[in-house]
């Protein structure tokens, strides 16, 4: 009898052991499945991104042949416009060879979705807002001379400002970290009341006349004009001219799109509209006649 009981007990122990082993094996399998990284199909993600970018940045333009200015470089929405250039002002809009350049064409909008904005751009926006609000307050309290001193102190403390200066019109030029060109900020507008629609129209017209003269003069001096949905860059510095040549060199490289995009960011700084416009609109035939923009 005891012998039979011993056999039964041993059998139960064996069954329990088998059950424990089965559970442990199942548990390990489950943990392994949980810890297994999710496989992301890169091609699908890339295709989705490119598809969205194409809807925004891909643009076909048909510039008119120019006759007036046979020097300089114009890049509009990722396209290289070949000289000669005709620059015209019509109803407060500036055209180069028939392509609207200032104000830039409106950026196509996709359906809004949740996303994040770069902390860099958030900080830039906050600094701009503080420049206007602080300057206006300081002028009312201490006068313009002291207000400018306080503004200089404020700007020196901002870690994303590489350099700044006031021009002869007392407008502020800021070179943001990672950018190749400076941004003009009209600080005096903080002191003026908003004009009515008639005054605003006159102000815009006068402003565009001045801008037209500046842009035309820049081309006549063999300068560079780069137009994107978000900004206009112009100048005649050797650094800016080299960056234009570098764009062409990068886009002719036998590398994939992501590598080209990375190289463009390294060359141009944080300019997503410019980089994506070039990525989606670069045409080697358009750029084949790109001449050396250095003044002879």
Residue pairs with C-beta under 8 A, 6 or more apart in sequence:
46 258
50 257
52 110
53 276
53 279
53 280
54 280
55 108
55 110
56 107
56 108
56 110
56 276
57 77
57 78
57 273
57 276
57 277
57 279
57 280
57 281
58 280
58 281
59 77
59 78
59 79
59 105
59 277
59 281
61 76
61 77
61 79
61 99
62 98
63 76
63 79
63 81
63 82
63 96
63 97
63 98
63 99
64 86
64 97
64 98
65 84
65 97
66 83
66 84
66 85
66 86
66 96
66 97
67 84
67 86
68 84
68 85
68 86
68 87
69 83
69 84
69 85
69 86
69 87
69 216
69 219
69 220
70 83
70 84
70 85
71 83
71 219
71 220
71 222
72 83
72 85
72 218
72 219
72 220
72 221
72 222
72 223
72 224
72 225
72 293
73 80
73 83
73 223
73 224
73 225
73 241
73 244
73 290
73 293
74 80
74 81
74 83
74 85
74 96
74 97
74 101
74 219
74 224
74 225
74 226
74 227
75 81
75 224
75 225
75 226
75 227
75 244
75 247
75 278
76 96
76 99
76 101
76 227
77 105
77 227
77 228
77 229
77 277
77 281
78 228
78 274
78 276
78 277
78 278
78 279
78 280
78 281
78 282
79 281
79 283
79 286
80 248
80 283
80 286
80 287
80 290
81 96
81 97
81 99
82 286
82 289
85 96
85 97
85 219
86 96
86 97
86 98
87 94
87 95
87 96
87 212
87 215
87 216
87 219
88 94
88 95
89 95
89 208
89 209
89 212
92 204
92 205
92 208
93 100
93 102
93 103
93 208
94 100
94 101
94 102
94 208
94 211
94 212
94 215
95 101
96 215
96 225
101 215
101 225
101 227
101 232
102 208
102 211
102 212
102 215
102 227
102 232
104 227
104 228
104 229
104 230
104 231
104 232
105 229
106 229
107 229
107 230
107 273
118 270
120 160
120 177
120 178
120 270
121 270
123 160
124 160
124 176
127 158
127 160
127 161
128 185
130 154
131 151
131 154
131 155
131 172
131 185
131 187
131 190
132 187
132 189
132 190
133 190
134 150
134 151
134 154
135 147
135 151
135 187
135 190
135 191
136 190
136 191
138 146
138 147
138 150
138 151
139 147
139 190
139 191
141 147
142 150
148 166
148 170
151 172
151 187
155 161
155 164
155 174
159 177
160 176
160 177
161 174
161 175
161 176
161 177
162 175
162 176
162 177
162 179
163 174
163 175
163 182
164 172
164 173
164 174
164 175
165 172
165 173
166 172
166 173
167 173
170 187
170 188
171 184
171 185
171 186
171 187
171 188
172 184
172 185
172 186
172 187
173 182
173 183
173 184
173 185
174 182
174 183
174 185
175 181
175 182
175 183
176 183
178 269
178 270
179 269
179 270
179 271
180 233
180 239
180 240
180 243
180 268
180 269
181 233
181 235
181 240
194 200
195 203
214 234
215 225
215 234
218 224
218 225
218 234
218 235
218 236
219 225
221 236
221 295
222 236
222 293
222 294
222 295
223 234
223 235
223 236
224 233
224 234
224 235
224 236
224 240
224 241
224 244
224 293
225 232
225 233
225 234
226 232
226 233
226 234
226 244
226 274
228 271
228 273
228 274
228 277
229 273
229 277
230 273
231 271
231 273
233 240
236 295
238 294
241 293
241 294
243 267
243 268
244 290
244 293
245 290
245 292
245 293
246 267
247 264
247 267
247 268
247 278
247 282
248 287
248 290
250 260
250 263
250 264
250 267
251 260
251 278
251 282
251 284
251 287
252 284
253 259
253 260
253 263
255 263
257 279
260 279
261 275
261 276
261 279
264 274
264 275
264 278
264 279
265 271
265 275
268 274
268 275
